[in-house]
Amino acid sequence: MRRKVSLKDIAKQLNVSTALVSYVLNDKFTDRIHPETARKIKALAEELQYHPNQIAKSLKNNQTLTIGLIIADISNLFYSSIARVIEDAAKAHKYNVIFGSADEKPEKFRELVQVFESRQVDGIILAAPAGSEEMLDYLKRRNIPFVLIDRDFPDLEQINSITIDNYKASWNVVAHLKKNGFKKPAMISLATDLHHLQERSRGFREAASKLMNIKTPALIEESEEHLSEKMETVLLKLMNGKEKYDAVYFSTNKIAVDGLVVLARHKVEVPKKIGVVCFDEAEAYSIFNTSITYVKQPLADIGGQAVELLLKKMKQDGPAKRIVLNTSLIEGNSSLLK
């Protein structure tokens, strides 16, 4: 087995002190060290394939320079994109990111929190599933810095979070549909305890009631495990039933893809037969024969601000911040009546 190169090995070859080598490789006292000396040290370190002993550094500095990231579903484009933003933002501050997907299961979320705690991560960014209040309280009691993203637990106090205004996002969707001549929209969503999805549905209901004077807005909510198999029945009933709805708003990109597959299979003319608006983007939208209108979340702001907020929390224990960001509506032909 090849012996690991140490700071002493580099110092001995260049006839300098170990402390000087350490300062150069850790970018310390750069204004006091001759540039040529620093260049030689870095060149030799690279030649010898020197790698710092992270365990030793962690013990010395009481930090591991790692951040844990728990997302809801890595297969979802929203979360995979957020993960990339967070990884890049953390890297800019010389932090590495360890990923985990909770798959919307509280028990798996609990296991990931415990794994990250055992790895002694310096902080955690997380999208917690419904029913995670106990573990969030646990993190607070253990003084483990964390920031919540995409999820909101309004009954919990002193929680650092970065979320979007889901109520306003849905209100804007209804306003957009009304402006473009639609009179009777329906929304397809999940039956869930997740507060952010409930706010998304509330925004639709109240906007449809106040902006379109609809007494009982059509909100179809099904469990995630059954919605895919029921999508065809639900959509055909919306379009061909007695009520004849003229637009549909899908509350997530996964629901939207299932719905668009049904519309394509039945060769439904969009938006002539029914208008379509989706929440979040998805690569699959591009294969549909009509450009899709969708609600775009500010991924760069969510991920970047989550890292910044976590780093501040790790340095000092100040008051918690709840940051709420706005979405934008990307207009495609799927919601534009001609």
Secondary structure, DSSP 4 states (H G I P E B T S, - for coil): -PPPP-HHHHHHHHT--HHHHHHHHTT-STTTS-HHHHHHHHHHHHHTT----HHHHHHHHT--SEEEEEES-TTSHHHHHHHHHHHHHHHHTT-EEEEEE-TT-HHHHHHHHHHHHHTT-SEEEE-PPTT-HHHHHHHHHTT--EEEES---TTS-S--EEEE-HHHHHHHHHHHHHHTT---EEEEEE----HHHHHHHHHHHHHHHHHH--SS-EEEEE-HHHHHHHHHHHHHHHHHSSS--SEEEESSHHHHHHHHHHHHHTT--TTTT-EEEEES--GGGGGSSSPPEEEEP-HHHHHHHHHHHHHHHHH------EEEE--EEE--GGG---
